[in-house]
Amino acid sequence: QVQLVESGGGLVQPGGSLRLSCAASGSIFWVYAMGWYRQAPGKQRELVADITRSGSTSYADSVKGRFTISRDNAKNTVYLQMTSLKPEDTAVYYCRVSKIAGDYWGQGSQVTVSS
C-alpha cells in the first residue's frame, strides 16, 4: 500500500511559476516510475510528465521547455516545477507512482492560471 500527499497548488498569473510536490509513504519498494497527470474541466486526464527511478524523463508536447519533473529518491518525493504558465495549464494535477503491484494516485491539486 502506498499513500501520496500532494502540495503546492494554487492561483498564479500567466507567466508565473509554481512547484508541485508529492510525497510517498507506506510500501515504497519497487517504485520504478513517478509522474504527473492533469485533468481540465470536461477533458480526459492526460500525462504531463514522467520520470523513472534511473532519471529518464518524458513530457507532453504542450509543456516541453516550460515544466521540469524531478525526484528525490531519499525523500520519496517527486516535484513538478512549472514556469511560463498559461491559462491552458489550468487543471487539477495528480501525482502517480508506478509500482510492481500497480499504480497509486494522489488526491489532486488545483492549479489555476488567471489574471
N, C-alpha and C positions, 0 to 999 in steps of 0.2 A: 504494500500500500504506500502511495506517495501523496503528499499534500503539497500544494503550491499556493503561495501567498504573493499576490501582485501588489505593487505600489508605484506611485509616480504619475498617475494620470492627472488630467486637469484641463483647464482652459488656457489657450495661448493664442496670440495674434499671428496672422500669416507672416511667414518668415522667421518665426521664433523657433525655439528649441525645447525639447522635453526628453527626459530619460525615464524609461520604464524599468522596473526591477522585478524579478521573480525569484523567490527563494524556495527551494525544495527541501522537504524534510520527510522522515519516515524511511522506508526501504528504498534507498537510493543507489544501491549497487546495480550494475549492468545498465545504467543510463547511457545510451550511446548517442543521443542527439537531443537538442533542445531548440525550441523555436517560438516564433510569434505569429499569430494569426490575427486577422481583424474582420469585423463584420459591421458594415454600414447599414442603416435602416433600409429595409426592402431588398437587400442584397445577400448573396451567399457568403459564407465565411471563406476567406481566402488566405493563403500563405503569404506572409510578409517577408520573413527571414528565417533562416535555419542555420544551426551550427552543430557540427559533430564534436565528439569528445576530443578528437585529434586536432580540431581547429578549422576544418574546412567550412566555408560559409557559402550560402546562396541567398539571393534576393529576388523579390518580384521586380519586374522591369519598371514598375511605377515608382519604386523607392530607391533604385540604384543611384549611388552618388549622394544621397541625402541621409539615408539611415545606415547605422552600423550596429551589428549584433556582436556581442562579446559574452564571455563567461568566465567565472572564477570557479574552477573545479573544487578548490579547497573549501569555498563557502557554499558550494552547490547552488550558485546563483547565476542567472542569465540576465543580460541587460539589452535594452534596445535604445540606442541614442538616436534621436530623431532631430534633424536640423532642416532648415528651409521649409518649414511645414506649410502645407497648403490646405485650403478648406476641404479639398477632396480627401485629405487624410483623416477627416473626422469619422470616428468609428469606435466601437468597443474592441479593445485589444485583449487577446487571450494568450497566455503563456501555455506552452505544451512541452511535455517531456516524453521522449520515446524510450521505453524500457523493454527488455526482452519479453516481459509478460503483457505488454500493451501500452497504450497511450494514456496520459493523465493531463488534466486541464486545470488552469487557474480559474478564478472566479470572474475575471474580466475587469478591465479598467477603461473608463470612458476618457477618450481624448477628443476634445473639441477645439477646432481651429477656426477662429472667427474674430473679426474686428468689431 
